[in-house]
Amino acid sequence: MLALGVQAFGQALNILPEEAKGVGIADRLGERIPRPLTLRTAEGRVLDIDEYFRDGKPAILALVYYDCPLICPEILSRLARALNALDYTTGRDFNLIVVSIDPTNTDAQALEAKQRAYDAYQRRKDDRVHRGFAFHTAGEGVSMRLAEAVGFQYKRLPNGEYSHPSVWIILSPDGTVARYLNGLPAPGVDIGRELKMALLDASDGKIARSIGDWFLHRCFAFDPSSGTYTLQAMRVMQIGGALTVVLLGGFIGMLFLRDRLRRRRLSTRPVLNATPAAMMEPTT
């Protein structure tokens, strides 16, 4: 009876609440967002999402709704902290694209959410940075089409709220889904570092600013089991071996070049002939 009770309790724990059924992330890694896809900016301008993928920059896509009572403000708040921890600049190195999944959201709500995020950004600001904070509303069919393309599964609840996953979707410079990051990371996770490496991955290292960034891109890989980037020992060994070969080859080459220069100097040095003894005797 005790065993049956434990089994029944375990089965009960596996039963999802109705609000969570059909909600989550369907893997769309490697797939591109649809075009054309018309959005409306927080300032009221109508544009195609393709406008954000014409300058060769990766992007962070966040699907939220602006009157969400709890989760969406927290997702955007943590994203703002992650952006401040980055040494890449929004609007210059990458774009932030926020789209509402609620077709009833207004330009005013989008603008208010954008202003909060922009005000929290602790960097020198200019027009490019301001444009990089791109908040939008969209028609129901448009937001559903975008969500389906990136694997963002959500649904509207009877009370008018939405059940949805908490995720940041990293897009490559051509709009391909490159990575999913937890929008509510566990305590202790360095979200700035995770976001940096995801952007490096999405751009194939093209936004790297230093040798250190290059090593991060090459030596760390995303671990789906932990949902974070981890150091890859094999990659470190491969890069270390390659550097050893390069340094050793350079050292040998330098020795060879120095020897050749020494031989050349000896061959061009003038030879002093011995002076006959008679020429050395003083004349009278």
JOJOGI-V755293 format. One record per pair of residues at least 12 apart in sequence whose ideal C-beta (glycine too) atoms are under 8 Angstrom apart, sorted by sequence separation. I is the first residue (numbers start at 1). GAP is how many residues later the second one is. D is the distance in Angstrom with one decimal. If there is no record, write none. Layout:
BEGIN
i=I gap=GAP d=D
i=I gap=GAP d=D
END
This chain:
BEGIN
i=36 gap=12 d=5.0
i=37 gap=12 d=4.4
i=64 gap=12 d=6.5
i=98 gap=12 d=7.9
i=118 gap=12 d=6.7
i=121 gap=12 d=7.4
i=152 gap=12 d=7.1
i=153 gap=12 d=7.0
i=168 gap=12 d=7.5
i=169 gap=12 d=8.0
i=205 gap=12 d=4.4
i=219 gap=12 d=6.1
i=220 gap=12 d=6.6
i=35 gap=13 d=6.9
i=37 gap=13 d=7.5
i=62 gap=13 d=6.6
i=83 gap=13 d=7.3
i=152 gap=13 d=6.5
i=167 gap=13 d=5.3
i=168 gap=13 d=4.5
i=181 gap=13 d=6.0
i=200 gap=13 d=6.4
i=205 gap=13 d=7.7
i=219 gap=13 d=6.1
i=35 gap=14 d=7.2
i=36 gap=14 d=6.9
i=62 gap=14 d=6.9
i=167 gap=14 d=6.8
i=168 gap=14 d=7.8
i=181 gap=14 d=6.6
i=221 gap=14 d=7.3
i=35 gap=15 d=5.1
i=98 gap=15 d=7.1
i=118 gap=15 d=5.0
i=152 gap=15 d=7.0
i=167 gap=15 d=6.6
i=168 gap=15 d=5.2
i=33 gap=16 d=6.5
i=98 gap=16 d=7.6
i=117 gap=16 d=5.8
i=166 gap=16 d=6.9
i=167 gap=16 d=5.1
i=200 gap=16 d=6.3
i=201 gap=16 d=7.0
i=219 gap=16 d=5.1
i=62 gap=17 d=6.3
i=79 gap=17 d=7.7
i=152 gap=17 d=7.1
i=166 gap=17 d=3.9
i=181 gap=17 d=5.8
i=196 gap=17 d=7.9
i=200 gap=17 d=4.3
i=218 gap=17 d=6.0
i=219 gap=17 d=5.3
i=117 gap=18 d=7.6
i=165 gap=18 d=7.9
i=166 gap=18 d=4.6
i=60 gap=19 d=7.3
i=98 gap=19 d=7.9
i=114 gap=19 d=5.5
i=150 gap=19 d=5.2
i=179 gap=19 d=4.5
i=197 gap=19 d=5.8
i=178 gap=20 d=7.2
i=196 gap=20 d=7.2
i=197 gap=20 d=7.1
i=219 gap=20 d=6.7
i=96 gap=21 d=7.7
i=114 gap=21 d=3.9
i=201 gap=21 d=7.1
i=218 gap=21 d=6.1
i=76 gap=22 d=7.4
i=113 gap=22 d=5.6
i=179 gap=22 d=6.0
i=178 gap=23 d=5.9
i=179 gap=23 d=6.5
i=197 gap=23 d=5.6
i=111 gap=24 d=7.2
i=178 gap=24 d=3.8
i=198 gap=24 d=7.6
i=215 gap=24 d=7.4
i=110 gap=25 d=4.5
i=170 gap=25 d=8.0
i=197 gap=25 d=7.8
i=110 gap=26 d=6.3
i=151 gap=26 d=7.2
i=110 gap=27 d=5.3
i=150 gap=27 d=5.4
i=168 gap=27 d=7.4
i=33 gap=28 d=7.9
i=109 gap=28 d=7.7
i=170 gap=28 d=4.4
i=151 gap=29 d=7.9
i=170 gap=29 d=6.5
i=173 gap=29 d=7.5
i=107 gap=30 d=6.4
i=172 gap=30 d=4.6
i=173 gap=30 d=6.2
i=90 gap=31 d=6.7
i=106 gap=31 d=6.8
i=170 gap=31 d=7.4
i=171 gap=31 d=6.5
i=172 gap=31 d=6.9
i=198 gap=31 d=7.7
i=105 gap=32 d=5.0
i=170 gap=32 d=4.9
i=172 gap=32 d=7.8
i=197 gap=32 d=4.6
i=90 gap=33 d=7.6
i=173 gap=33 d=7.7
i=60 gap=34 d=6.6
i=62 gap=34 d=7.5
i=64 gap=34 d=6.4
i=66 gap=34 d=5.7
i=89 gap=34 d=6.0
i=103 gap=34 d=7.6
i=194 gap=34 d=5.9
i=59 gap=35 d=6.0
i=60 gap=35 d=7.4
i=62 gap=35 d=7.4
i=63 gap=35 d=8.0
i=64 gap=35 d=7.9
i=65 gap=35 d=5.0
i=67 gap=35 d=7.2
i=103 gap=35 d=6.9
i=194 gap=35 d=6.0
i=57 gap=36 d=6.6
i=58 gap=36 d=4.9
i=59 gap=36 d=4.4
i=60 gap=36 d=5.1
i=61 gap=36 d=5.0
i=62 gap=36 d=4.8
i=63 gap=36 d=5.7
i=64 gap=36 d=6.6
i=65 gap=36 d=5.3
i=66 gap=36 d=7.3
i=84 gap=36 d=7.5
i=92 gap=36 d=5.7
i=96 gap=36 d=6.0
i=98 gap=36 d=6.9
i=100 gap=36 d=6.8
i=103 gap=36 d=5.6
i=193 gap=36 d=7.3
i=57 gap=37 d=5.2
i=58 gap=37 d=7.9
i=59 gap=37 d=7.2
i=60 gap=37 d=6.9
i=61 gap=37 d=7.9
i=62 gap=37 d=7.6
i=63 gap=37 d=8.0
i=64 gap=37 d=7.1
i=65 gap=37 d=3.8
i=76 gap=37 d=6.8
i=80 gap=37 d=5.4
i=84 gap=37 d=6.7
i=91 gap=37 d=4.3
i=92 gap=37 d=7.1
i=95 gap=37 d=5.2
i=96 gap=37 d=5.5
i=97 gap=37 d=5.1
i=98 gap=37 d=4.6
i=99 gap=37 d=4.8
i=100 gap=37 d=5.1
i=103 gap=37 d=3.9
i=57 gap=38 d=5.8
i=59 gap=38 d=5.3
i=61 gap=38 d=7.2
i=63 gap=38 d=5.4
i=67 gap=38 d=6.8
i=79 gap=38 d=7.6
i=83 gap=38 d=6.2
i=84 gap=38 d=4.9
i=91 gap=38 d=4.3
i=94 gap=38 d=7.5
i=96 gap=38 d=6.3
i=98 gap=38 d=6.6
i=99 gap=38 d=7.8
i=100 gap=38 d=6.4
i=66 gap=39 d=4.9
i=84 gap=39 d=7.7
i=90 gap=39 d=5.8
i=91 gap=39 d=7.0
i=95 gap=39 d=6.1
i=97 gap=39 d=7.3
i=99 gap=39 d=5.7
i=189 gap=39 d=6.1
i=65 gap=40 d=5.9
i=76 gap=40 d=7.6
i=80 gap=40 d=4.4
i=89 gap=40 d=6.5
i=91 gap=40 d=5.6
i=92 gap=40 d=7.1
i=103 gap=40 d=6.6
i=76 gap=41 d=6.1
i=80 gap=41 d=6.8
i=91 gap=41 d=2.3
i=102 gap=41 d=7.8
i=67 gap=42 d=6.4
i=90 gap=42 d=4.1
i=91 gap=42 d=7.2
i=101 gap=42 d=4.8
i=185 gap=42 d=8.0
i=52 gap=43 d=5.0
i=66 gap=43 d=3.9
i=77 gap=43 d=7.9
i=89 gap=43 d=7.7
i=90 gap=43 d=6.3
i=100 gap=43 d=6.7
i=101 gap=43 d=7.8
i=179 gap=43 d=6.4
i=66 gap=44 d=6.1
i=99 gap=44 d=6.2
i=52 gap=45 d=5.9
i=182 gap=45 d=5.5
i=66 gap=46 d=7.3
i=101 gap=46 d=6.3
i=181 gap=46 d=7.7
i=66 gap=47 d=5.0
i=99 gap=47 d=6.3
i=49 gap=48 d=7.3
i=101 gap=51 d=7.9
i=101 gap=53 d=5.9
i=39 gap=60 d=6.4
i=102 gap=60 d=6.6
i=101 gap=61 d=6.1
i=44 gap=63 d=5.1
i=101 gap=63 d=6.7
i=43 gap=64 d=7.4
i=42 gap=65 d=6.0
i=41 gap=66 d=8.0
i=40 gap=67 d=6.8
i=42 gap=68 d=3.8
i=43 gap=68 d=6.9
i=41 gap=69 d=7.6
i=42 gap=69 d=4.1
i=42 gap=71 d=7.6
i=42 gap=72 d=4.7
i=97 gap=74 d=7.8
i=63 gap=80 d=7.5
i=52 gap=82 d=6.6
i=63 gap=83 d=7.4
i=63 gap=84 d=5.9
i=63 gap=87 d=7.7
i=61 gap=89 d=6.6
i=63 gap=89 d=5.1
i=79 gap=89 d=6.4
i=63 gap=91 d=7.5
i=75 gap=91 d=5.3
i=69 gap=92 d=7.0
i=74 gap=92 d=7.9
i=41 gap=93 d=6.7
i=42 gap=93 d=4.3
i=68 gap=93 d=7.3
i=71 gap=93 d=7.7
i=75 gap=93 d=7.8
i=41 gap=94 d=7.2
i=42 gap=94 d=6.9
i=68 gap=94 d=7.2
i=41 gap=95 d=5.8
i=42 gap=95 d=7.9
i=71 gap=95 d=5.9
i=40 gap=96 d=6.0
i=39 gap=97 d=4.2
i=40 gap=97 d=5.0
i=49 gap=97 d=7.5
i=65 gap=97 d=5.7
i=39 gap=98 d=7.5
i=40 gap=98 d=6.8
i=39 gap=99 d=5.3
i=38 gap=100 d=7.7
i=64 gap=100 d=7.9
i=38 gap=101 d=7.9
i=63 gap=101 d=7.1
i=39 gap=103 d=7.0
i=38 gap=104 d=6.2
i=79 gap=104 d=7.0
i=37 gap=105 d=6.2
i=78 gap=105 d=6.6
i=85 gap=105 d=7.7
i=94 gap=105 d=5.6
i=62 gap=106 d=5.8
i=63 gap=106 d=7.5
i=78 gap=106 d=6.6
i=85 gap=106 d=6.9
i=86 gap=106 d=5.6
i=93 gap=106 d=7.5
i=61 gap=107 d=7.3
i=62 gap=107 d=7.5
i=78 gap=107 d=7.1
i=85 gap=107 d=2.6
i=37 gap=108 d=6.8
i=60 gap=108 d=5.6
i=61 gap=108 d=4.2
i=75 gap=108 d=4.1
i=84 gap=108 d=7.7
i=85 gap=108 d=7.7
i=88 gap=108 d=6.8
i=37 gap=109 d=6.0
i=60 gap=109 d=7.4
i=61 gap=109 d=7.6
i=75 gap=109 d=6.6
i=82 gap=109 d=4.3
i=86 gap=109 d=6.2
i=87 gap=109 d=7.4
i=94 gap=109 d=7.8
i=60 gap=110 d=6.1
i=61 gap=110 d=5.6
i=74 gap=110 d=6.6
i=81 gap=110 d=6.9
i=82 gap=110 d=5.3
i=85 gap=110 d=7.7
i=86 gap=110 d=5.6
i=34 gap=111 d=5.8
i=59 gap=111 d=7.6
i=60 gap=111 d=7.6
i=81 gap=111 d=7.8
i=88 gap=111 d=6.5
i=34 gap=112 d=7.0
i=58 gap=112 d=6.6
i=59 gap=112 d=4.5
i=82 gap=112 d=7.8
i=83 gap=112 d=7.7
i=33 gap=113 d=6.4
i=58 gap=113 d=6.2
i=71 gap=113 d=7.7
i=78 gap=113 d=6.5
i=82 gap=113 d=4.7
i=86 gap=113 d=7.9
i=94 gap=113 d=6.9
i=58 gap=114 d=5.8
i=93 gap=114 d=4.9
i=34 gap=115 d=5.0
i=58 gap=115 d=5.6
i=33 gap=116 d=5.2
i=57 gap=116 d=5.8
i=59 gap=116 d=7.8
i=32 gap=117 d=7.6
i=33 gap=117 d=6.4
i=56 gap=117 d=4.8
i=31 gap=118 d=6.7
i=53 gap=118 d=7.7
i=55 gap=118 d=8.0
i=31 gap=119 d=7.8
i=88 gap=119 d=6.2
i=53 gap=120 d=6.2
i=58 gap=120 d=7.2
i=28 gap=121 d=6.7
i=53 gap=121 d=6.0
i=62 gap=121 d=7.2
i=88 gap=121 d=7.7
i=28 gap=122 d=5.5
i=53 gap=122 d=4.7
i=87 gap=122 d=7.2
i=28 gap=123 d=3.7
i=27 gap=124 d=6.0
i=26 gap=125 d=3.9
i=50 gap=125 d=7.4
i=25 gap=126 d=5.2
i=49 gap=126 d=7.6
i=25 gap=127 d=6.8
i=26 gap=127 d=5.9
i=25 gap=128 d=6.8
i=24 gap=129 d=5.2
i=23 gap=130 d=5.6
i=22 gap=131 d=6.1
i=23 gap=131 d=6.0
i=23 gap=132 d=6.2
i=22 gap=133 d=5.8
i=60 gap=135 d=7.4
i=19 gap=138 d=6.0
i=33 gap=138 d=6.8
i=60 gap=139 d=7.7
i=23 gap=140 d=4.8
i=25 gap=140 d=5.4
i=35 gap=140 d=7.6
i=23 gap=141 d=6.2
i=24 gap=141 d=5.5
i=58 gap=141 d=5.3
i=23 gap=142 d=6.3
i=25 gap=142 d=6.0
i=32 gap=142 d=6.7
i=33 gap=142 d=4.5
i=20 gap=143 d=6.4
i=32 gap=143 d=5.0
i=33 gap=143 d=7.9
i=19 gap=144 d=4.7
i=32 gap=144 d=4.9
i=33 gap=144 d=7.5
i=58 gap=144 d=4.0
i=31 gap=145 d=6.8
i=32 gap=145 d=7.6
i=58 gap=145 d=4.7
i=30 gap=146 d=6.3
i=31 gap=146 d=5.5
i=57 gap=146 d=7.5
i=30 gap=147 d=6.7
i=29 gap=148 d=5.4
i=28 gap=149 d=4.9
i=29 gap=149 d=7.2
i=58 gap=149 d=7.0
i=29 gap=150 d=7.5
i=56 gap=150 d=7.4
i=57 gap=150 d=7.5
i=29 gap=151 d=7.8
i=25 gap=155 d=5.8
END
